[in-house]
Amino acid sequence: MCENEDGSIEIEVQITHIMEIKPLVFYYLPHIKVIEPSSLADDILAEMERYIKEIRG
């Protein structure tokens, strides 16, 4: 873990399955941002877009 000058922190984790991290990311939205891997960031964004589209009708 490292703290940036703006007060934000970066946390590095190792996982064996994507579902070990996705629920944690969603729990902390909007206070969290996936930096890497970009495939996870893209997946989170796609799920959020599907959800917003669904609730807006």
C-alpha positions in Angstrom: 0.0 0.0 0.0 1.3 3.5 -0.8 -0.2 6.9 -0.1 -0.1 9.5 -2.9 0.5 13.2 -2.4 -3.3 13.9 -2.9 -4.1 11.7 0.0 -5.3 8.7 -2.1 -3.9 5.3 -1.6 -3.0 2.5 -3.9 -3.5 -1.1 -2.8 -2.1 -4.1 -4.6 -3.8 -7.5 -4.2 -3.3 -10.9 -5.6 -6.4 -13.0 -6.4 -7.1 -16.4 -7.9 -10.5 -15.6 -9.3 -12.1 -12.4 -10.5 -15.0 -12.8 -8.0 -12.6 -12.4 -5.2 -12.2 -8.7 -6.0 -15.3 -7.5 -8.0 -17.7 -7.5 -5.0 -15.1 -5.5 -3.0 -14.8 -2.9 -5.9 -18.6 -2.5 -6.1 -18.9 -2.2 -2.4 -16.5 0.8 -2.3 -17.9 2.6 -5.4 -17.6 5.5 -6.0 -14.6 5.8 -3.7 -12.5 3.3 -5.5 -10.9 3.1 -9.0 -9.4 0.1 -10.6 -6.1 1.1 -12.2 -4.9 -2.3 -13.3 -5.6 -4.7 -14.9 -7.4 -2.7 -17.5 -9.6 -5.8 -18.3 -11.0 -5.6 -14.8 -11.6 -1.9 -15.1 -13.4 -2.4 -18.4 -15.5 -5.2 -16.9 -16.5 -3.1 -13.9 -17.4 -0.2 -16.3 -19.5 -2.5 -18.6 -21.4 -3.9 -15.6 -22.1 -0.4 -14.3 -23.3 0.7 -17.8 -25.6 -2.4 -18.1 -27.0 -1.7 -14.7 -27.7 2.0 -15.4 -29.3 1.1 -18.8 -31.5 -1.5 -17.0 -32.8 0.8 -14.3 -33.4 3.7 -16.7 -35.5 1.5 -18.9 
